[in-house]
């Protein structure tokens, strides 16, 4: 192992690969910043470029873009209330209010430091604990997926205050309804498509995200004027060392969120958005001042960014140890492995040990580069807030429509984005929370399909959900959260 570890670092510490990383990391950040592009599209577009490269250079370039994009999603989430990637959905809850209060630099610096800590944490776990975590992840079946999805939905819906609970419940239910649209995955029946052929594939996530957050924000800026943003204190960049010292206050949140992100990332098919929702909700529940969350509280940014960036290392665990992609991006990377004659799985550590450790070393160097690019780029990023509304609003709309069109090359998706943009505008005006809609849309299909597959496997017996320890644990936690919320609604004055 130690010989492979040394050989991996030797492969990384050469001028060619360092130049590749110096180019790939900022490219990944830019890809993450642009709403609608994201890591999946970026890695897919760059994949053919790796075919003519040396295997270690090609794979490491994709890994660097992958990690950079996860941080980049936080930039647009903080500055224009639009998550560049679905993983940054929770970052907007406190990041954007911080920017509105004139703390854009502070929010961006907190995001890059939390991303760095979460990413490095996941790399350490990946390097030393990958086989063990992979064996645990293998124990997750349909039943466990259903329990986790239900747990995530309840966590988000019940995380609001007593006054906003009903609105959050309505929005979560609306998200679950959107998740039901399209062809039944276990049959051939179209549901709620109203004869529209494009909806038979289901409600696409990207137009919904772009519409609810980007286009609705452009409409709000048109109404209020971008100059409503407070710029006081923005000119002084938050010190990097001071930010690391400030993170000591949130060390419990950092550790918990990084563990959640790495663990969730190791479960194939779950994804960073879910880990961010769970980590954010748990940080809020564990906080002594939960009422500050959603108002521009740095701990919310820390929880979201440390968890979603730590999923990068977690998602590589099943890919490298079992040959099973942890998310859509690592599924694309699997193609790059196969093109270069490398077959992920247990034998990869035996047959190409130095190559595996070169990937680990690349991820570690990538997060140091993300820290540097993210910190020194805060002036450039925060300058977005100084752009006049006459320029900012059309720019947001153009980027949003391009992003909505890019994935499926469909004008129908552009129309959906516009519809959800108008809907998001009115929901925001009436103070309805938007994240529960996305949580329902993301987790709804996982919960439904997993539940039906579990019932098929058990011949219709619901006891399968309580006879398996992992699913029983998550269901018990879900029940406790519901009971606590009922108690708060009846007896508490919060």
N, C-alpha and C positions, 0 to 999 in steps of 0.2 A: 504493500500500500504506500509506504513512504517513498519508495523508488518511483512509483507512478505519480505521486504528488509532486515530487521534485521535477520529474520530466514534464509534467503538465505546466508548471510555472516557467520552466525553461522554454517551452513552446510559445508561451504567451509573451514573455519578455524579449521580444525581438521587434525591430523597427517596423516591419511590414504590418504585423498584427496591431501594434500600438497606433499606427496611422489609420488602420481600418476602424479601430475603436474611436479615435478622435473625430472621425467623420460620421460614424454610425450613431453615436450617442446623441449629438445635437439633432441629427436627422430624426431619430426616434422621438425626441422631445417635441419637435415641430409637428410631426405626425400626430402625436397625442394632443397637442394644443388645438389642432383644427377639428372642430366638431364634425362628426360624420365620417372622418377618415379612420382614425383609431389604429390600434396595433394589428388587428386582423387584416385590414386592407393593406397596411404598410408592409407587413411581413409577406403577404401574398404577392404584392407587386415586386418586391425585392427578391423573392425566391429564385426566379430564373437567373438573376445575376450571380448566384452562388454556384451554379452548375459548373462554370469554368474556373472556379477558384479552388485553391487547396481546401480539403475538407475542414481543417481547423479554422481557417480564415472565414470560409462561407458560413459555417454554423455559428461561429462567434459573432459575426456581423448581425445575423438574425437575432441572436440573444441580446446584443446591445440595443438594437432597435426596439425589441420587445420590452426591455426594462425601461428604456428612455421614454417610451410612449406612455407607460403607466404614470410616471411623474408628470409628463406633459399635460395629461388630462386635468390635473389640478390647477394649472395656470388659467385656462379659460373658465374653469369652475369658479375660481376666486375672483377673477376680474370682470367677467361678463355674465356670471350666473348661468353658465352653460357648461356642463361636464363634457370635456373633450373625449372622454371614454366613459362607458357605463360604470366603470369602477370608481369614478370620481363623483358619482351622484351625491353621496353623503357629504363630500367636501364643500359643496355649495351651501349647506345648511348653516355653517358658521364662517366659512371662508369669504363668501360674498358679503355678508354683513360686516365683517372686519374691513373689507375694502371700502364699503360705503361709509365707514366711520373714519376713513383716512389711514387705515392700517394695512394698506395693500402690501408694502414691503415686509411688514412683520408677518402677515399671513403667508406670503410666498416663501419667506425664509423658514417659517415653522413647517410648511409643507415639504420643502426639500430636505430639511433635517430629519423629519419624521419618515420620509420616504427612504432616506439613506439608512437610518437605523433599522427600519423594518426590512429593507432589502438585504442588508448585511446579516441581520439575524437569520433570515431564510436561507442565505448562502451557507452559513455555518451549520444550520440544521441539515441542509441538503448534503453537505460534505461528509458529515460524521454520522448522520442518523437516517440516511435515505432508505436503506433496505428495511429497517425496522418500521418506519412510517408507512412504507409501501405495503408491508404485510398487514398493518392495521387497516389501511385504506381498502384492502381487498375484502375485508369483512363487511363493507358497506354494500348492501344490495338494494333492491327496489323499496323494501320496507323502510330501511334507514333513510333513503333519499326522501321518501314521503314525510317522515317524521321531522327531518331537518327543514324541509320546505315549509311545513306547517308552523314550525317553531319560528322561522324567519318572518313569515307573514304576521304572526301574532306579535312578535317583538316590535315591528315597525308600527303596526296599528295602535298598540297600547302605549307607545312611547310618548305620546303627546300629553298635554295637561288635561285637567278635568274639563275645561272649556272646549278644547279642540278635539277631544276624543271622538265625538260623534262625527265630526267632519273627517277625521282620519279614517274612521270605520267606513264611511261612505266612499271615500276615495280608494281605499283598499279593495272594497267590493267592486267598484267600477273597474279597477285594474284586473281583477279576477274575471270579470265579464269579458273584457278585451281579450284575455288569454283563451277564452272559450271559442273565439271566432276562428273559423277555418275548418278544414277537413279533419274529422275525427281521426286521431293518430292510430287507433286500433280498429278502424272501420273505413267505410267509404262515404260516410254521410257528411254533407256540408252543414255547418252550424252557424247561424246568424250572418251568413254572407249576403243575404238579400239579392241573390242572383249575380253578384259581382264576382267575376272570375278571379280577379287579382287577390281577393280576400280568401280564396280557398287555401292558399298556402299559410294562412294565419296572419295575425296583425303584426307587421314588421316592427321590431323594437326601435330601430334607428330613426325613422320618421317621427315616432312618438316622442322620443327623447329630444330630437331637434326642435320639434314643434312646441312641446310643453315648456322647454327651458330657453331655447335660443330665440325663436320667433316671437314668443310671448314677451320675452325681455325687450326685444326690439320695439314691439308695440308699446310697452310701458315707457321706454325711453322716449319714444315719439310723443307720448302724452305729457310726460313730466319734464323731459329735457335731460340730457346726459350731464348737464352742468349741476344737477342736483347732487351728484356725487361729491362728498366732502374730500378735499385734497389736503387738509391740514395734517402736517406731520409726515406726508408721503415722501418728502424730499430726502429725509434721513433714512438710509438703509439700516435695517436691524443688523447688529453685529453677529457674525457667525458663532464666535466663541461664546458670546453672551446668550445666544439662542440655545447652544448646547447646555450651558449651565441652567438656563430656564427649564429645559426638558427634565431636569431632576425632579421638578414638581409633579411631572406626569409619568414618572418611571413605571408605576404600576399599570397605567393605561398603555404605555408603549409595550411592555412585556406581554400583557394580556392580548392586546390587539395583534401583535406580531405572531403570537402563538395561534390565535384564531386564523389569521391569514395563511400561515404555513399549513395548518391542519386542514382548513377548507380547500386550499389549493391542491393538496395531495389527494382529494377525493375527486375522481374524474367526473366532469360534467357540471360541477357546481359553479365555480367562477368567482372572480374578485368582487363583483358587485354585491354578492350575497355576504361575503366575508366582511365587507365594509359596513353593510347594514347591521349585521350582528355585532360587530365590534363597537360601532357607534352607539347602538342601543344599550349594550352592556356598560360602556363607559358612562353613559348618562345615568343609568340605574345605580352605578357604584359611586357616582360623584356626590359630594356633600352639598353641591350647589347645582342640582339638575335644571333649575329654572334658567340658568345662564345659557344652556345649550340652545342653539338656534338663534341666538341674539348677537353672535360674533365672539364666541368663546373659543380660545385657542385649543383647548382640550378636544373639542369636536374635530378640528382639523387634524390634530395629532392622531386621534383614534382612526379616522378614515384613511389617512395617507399611510400610516404604518401598517395597517392591515392589508390594504389593497396592493401595496408594493411587496409585502412579504409573501403574497400568493405566487409571485413569479418563481421563487425557488421551490415552493410547494408543488406547483404545477409540473415542474420538471422531474419530480420524484417518481411518479408512476411511469412517465415516459422513459426515463433512463433505466429504471430497475425492472420494469415489467413490460415495456413496449406499449403501454396504454397512455394515450394523450390525456393530460389533465384538463385541458381547455381547448377551444378552437385554434388558438395560436400554436400551441404545442402540437396539435394535429397537423398543421402546415409544416412545422419543423420536422415532423416524422418523415414527410416526403423528402426533405433535404437530406436527412440521414440515409434513407434508402437509395437515393440517387448516388450518393458517395460510397455505396456498398457497406454501410454500417447498419446493423440490425439492433435497435435498442432492446434491452432485456438484461437478465442476469449475466449472460456471457459477454456483454459489452465491457463490463468491468474487468473481465479476464483477458479478452482479446484486444481491447483498445483502452487499457487503463489510463495511460498518459493523456489520451484524447478527452476522456471524461473529466479528468482533473483540470485539463486546460479550459473546459467549459466553466467549471467552478471558479477558477482563477479569473476568467473573463468577466463573470458576473460581479465578482468582488471589485475588480478594477472599474467596471462600468458604473457601479454605485458611487465610487469616489469621483468619477468624471461627472456624474449627474449632480453631485454635491457642488462641484466647482462651477459647472455651466449654470446650474439653477441659481446659485448664490450670486454670481457675478452678472447674471442676466436679469436680476430683479428690476434694475432701473429700466431696462428695455421693455420688460413685460409690463411693469406698472405704468409706463407711458401710455398704454392703451386707455387708461382712465382719463387722460388729459385730452383725448381726441374729442372734437366737437360732435354733437349729435348728428349734424348734417353729413358727417363722414362715417361715424361709428355705426349708425343704424343701417345704412345701405350695405356696409361691409359685413355686418352680422347676417343680414338677410341673404346676401350673395353666397357667403360661406355655408350658411344653413341649407340653402336650396341645392348647392353643389353636393354637400354631404348627403342630403336625402336622396339625391339622384344617383350618387356614385356606386353604391353597393349593387343594386339590381338594374341600373340604367333604366329606371322606370319613372315616367312623369306622374304615374299614379301615386308613387311614394311622395313626390313633391306636393301633390294635392293633399295627401294625408297630413304631411308636415304642416301645411298651411291651416288645415282644419284644426289640428291639435294646438297650433299656435294661438288661434283665436280662442279656443276653449281654455287654454292655459292662461291667457290674458284675463278672462272673466273669472276664472277660479282664483287667480292671485288677487284680483280686485276684491273678491268676497272672502279672502283669507282662508281658502281651502288649501291644505298641504298637497303638494304635487308628488313627493317621493313615494307615498303609499301606492299611487297608481302604477308606477314603474315596478315596485316590489311585487304587486299582484300580477303584473304582466310577465315578469321574469320567473317568478316562483310558481305561478298557477299551472303551467304545463308540466313542470317537474312533479308537483304534488298530485295532479290528476293521473298522469301516466303511471307514476310509481304506485299509487294506490290501486289502480285497476290491475296492474301487473302482479301486485302482491296478492290481491283477491283471487286472481286466476290461479296463481301458484298454490294458494291455500284452499282452493275449491269453494271460495266464497266465505271463508271463516275470518271474522274480524280479529280473532284472538292472535293472529300472526303478528299484529303490531305490538302486543304486550308480552309475547313469549320470547322475543329477541331482545337481549339486554340493551343494545345501543338505541334502538327505536323506542323502547320502553322508557329509557332515561330522558330522551328528548321530549316524548309525550308528557312525562311527568313534569318536566320543566315548563312546558307549554301550559299545562293545567294550573300550575302554581302561579304563573304570570297572569292568567285569566282571573283566578280567584283573588289575587292581590289587587288587580284593577277594579274588580267588582267591589271589593272592600273600600278602596279609595273613593270610588264614585258615590258610595252610600254614606260613608262615615267621615271621610277626610274633607278638609277645607282647602286643599291645594288647588 
